[in-house]
Each structure stands twice: as C-alpha cells, then as structure tokens.
C-alpha cells in the first residue's frame, strides 16, 4: 500500500510537471501570438498614418492651388478696373485741357483722335 501511494505520488508529480510544461508552452504561444497581433496592428496603424499624411498633403496642395488661382483672378480683375479707370481719367483730363486751350473745332477733332487712340490701344 505504501508502495502504491509512493507510485501514485510519483505519477501525480509527473502529471504536475507535464502540466507545468504544457502551461508554459501555452503561455509562450499566447505571448508570441499577442506580440504578432500587436506588431501587425502597429504596422497597419503606420500605413494608415502615412496614407492620412498623403491625403492631407494632397488636400492642402489643392487648396493652395485654388487660392492662388482665386488671387490671380482677383488681381487681374483689379488691374483691369484700374486700367479702365485710368483711361477714363485721362480722357476726362484731356477733354478739360482741350476745352480750355482750343476752339470748338479743334476740341472736337482732338477729342475724336484721343478717343480713337485710346480705344485702339489694348489694355494690358
């Protein structure tokens, strides 16, 4: 009976050792799988971050291009308005000078010549 008890105790101890080895193996495998999942998640997050950066840069570039085009259009419009206003001021000034300095016939002839000259000049 004592022999059987010693033998049973050895078997129990062997089982405990085997279970401890199996537990260590399971923990090791679980740890490896967890690390692999974390590494994969980290890589996916980096890919998404890079893609978000690329998208943000494209969007910023598009906005900058639109604003440049808008500013150029506004500049061109203001430039054309200034040129038109300058032409009007020049004509008005010339008409005043002509009226003061020349007779009616000369005034008419000069006014026509000035208007023709200004209208034939392209506004640049």
Secondary structure, DSSP 8 states (H G I E B T S, - for coil): -HHHHHHHHHHHHHHHHHHHHHHHHHHHHHHHHHHHHHHHHHHHHHHHHHHHHHHHHHHHHHHHHHHHHHHHHHHHHHHHHHHHHHHHHHHHHHHHHHHHHS-HHHHHHHHHHHHHHHHHS---
